[in-house]
Amino acid sequence: MSFETRAFLTVASQFASIELVQSVVDDLLTEIDLTEESRHWIGLALREAMANAIKHGNGVGDKHVEVEVGFVPEEVILCIRDQGDGFDPGGVKDPLAPENLLSSCGRGIFYMKRLMDEVDFRFVENGTEVVLRKRIAPESVPEETNT
């Protein structure tokens, strides 16, 4: 994958690690002057990807989750890798279907796809990689007013 890596973290497969990762990513997004609202939605997608890596990929235990944060012009890229056995994305039930409305599963991928511009799943030898991409517009320069 070709992008400028700004951070690479390896964290324990524990739910407490989600807060640490989100804090680091939020700081990086603040450095590039992303709005608070954009940071919020990217952070929510990141939290869902991390929770899925821990709960469904690794399980809580001795495994770890890797997170890579990168930028290309006008795009943020987050790669979240677990050490799990993988899954069939096509087998994830639609959380909006009437029979699934009260189900506690299936919403994480749904949210990621709604919040990010691209969500890709890659199944590598030692786990699953979720790649989240969000296009970001350059901050607009306020127009001068004539007085």
C-alpha positions, 0 to 999 in steps of 0.5 A: 500500500502506497501512502505516507505512514504517520503512525504504526501502533501494535496494541494488546487485543483488549477493549481498553486499547481502543481508547488509546488508538483513537486518541493517537489517531485523533491527535494526528487528524487534529494536526492536519486541521480536520474538523471536529465533526470529521474527526468524530466520524472517522473515530467512530469507524475506527472504534468499530473496526478495532472492536471487531478485530478484538471481538470477532478476529482475535478474541480478547487474549494474548494476540494483538491488533496493528493499526497503521495511519497514513495520508495521501493527498486529500485522503486519510487511510486507516489499516487495522490488522488482527490475527484472526481466521477471517470471515465472509463479508458477504455473510454479515447480515443486514442490520436494517432487515426487520429480522435483524433490528434487535440483533446485537451483531452486524452493525460495526461493518454497516457503520464503517461503510456509512461513515467512510468513503471506502472499506476494504477487507483483505485476508492475509496469511496471519489475519484480516486487514480492514482498510478504511479510507476517507477523502478529506477536502482541503480547508477552505480559505475564508473569502475576504469581505469588501468593506 
